Amino acid sequence: MIDIDIARARADTPGCAHVVHFNNAGAALPPAQVTDAVIGHLRREATIGGYEAAAEAVPQIEHAYDAVAALIGCARDEVALIENATRAWDMAFYAQTFTAGDRILIGRCEYASNIIALLQMARRTGVQIDIVPDDEHGQISIPALRRMIDARVRLIALTHVPSDNGLVNPAAAVGVIAREYGVPYLLDACQSIGQMPVDVDAIGCDMLSATGRKFLRAPRGTGFLYVRRNLIKRLEPPLLDQHAAVLTAIDAFTIRPDARRFENWESFVAGRIGLGVAADYALAWGLDAIGSRIAHLSGMLRDQLQTIPGVFVHDTGTVRSGIVTFTKKNEETTALNRRLRARGINTSVAAPAPARIVPNGSPPPAMVRASVHYYNTEAEVAQLCAAVEYD
Ligand SMILES: Cc1ncc(COP(=O)(O)O)c(C=O)c1O
């Protein structure tokens, strides 16, 4: 395991003094550096005016693009700052064109909002949505994906780390197939960004959506979209404003050439600054170090939970994330989650999206989701397990 200075990480995180936070897949505790940057900008807005504060903060706002680009290994002109992962995903997805008979391949762990958009697109255009089955490890089956590809496939959409299961999908193996067949590949990296290294070239995705508030530890209401440069000009955003496009005459406009064509003009400026600080902060620890600490703590949590009578850990996949899902016999999930909260331990309830329902089978149960971050401690893991065991 690569070492992280836990005492310093916790000293940087005021929330650690108040809660045992295992809801990092919901929203992580931000470091003080992020909160200070956001509040500092809000104070400048209140003191000198919103537009004036933004003009003064151009270097910090622009730096957010560099920081995000450094985080995922792309160029700054391939980054759009968007208010959340869902809207970022939507902007890329609804920019695709589909006609009846086309196909989209998705994994079984697709996020529910993405599925709604896919179904809406299917209703509008007749595009066919095909779910790639899982392999024997409960992650997207690479051989099945390969078998399902044909000339009608227009898009592969995959969720890297699902919100309701501890698996990490083999995103790079999917990228190899997408490249081989020249199919655009949209990766939902909402839960992986900030908890492990994510490099768009190593994965081979063409578009990637992410949120700020989860493992990246940025403010709520922030997120981003990556679009590979050769694709940007071929994708017309579903919505345009005078930031995304320029009105050149009363009857003509041109769309900007960079990924900011997917943005809109008005935004949470302080949040964007905070997003940049959060990306810098994660990079300063190193995503390898963060990933290895999270793997250590979440592995420990799974091991300990499995020794508790009546507790069942549901995570699948050969590579596991910091998200740990479990149920307890004889204690209803929401009641257990509430009981943990009453003890100052934050977890959440995961209800798997319908794509995970086996055809003609029963839906998986609602589960407690305990999501660890690098600033959690071994003692907190033990505290959580003790609270789960003894009510
Ligand atoms: C896998 C995944 N994708 C997308 C989202 C949506 O993110 P946001 O709430 O920022 O739109 C979530 C949120 O939980 C998620 O877990």
The ligand as an ORCA input file, in Angstrom:
! r2SCAN-3c Opt
* xyz 0 1
  C     -22.797      5.945    -11.396
  C     -23.451      7.279    -11.272
  N     -23.671      8.003    -12.395
  C     -24.255      9.204    -12.352
  C     -24.666      9.747    -11.167
  C     -25.328     11.087    -11.174
  O     -24.506     12.076    -10.649
  P     -25.097     13.523    -10.371
  O     -25.995     13.385     -9.186
  O     -23.893     14.371    -10.122
  O     -25.835     13.944    -11.571
  C     -24.480      9.044     -9.973
  C     -24.941      9.596     -8.691
  O     -25.088      8.939     -7.700
  C     -23.849      7.774    -10.034
  O     -23.636      7.047     -8.939
*
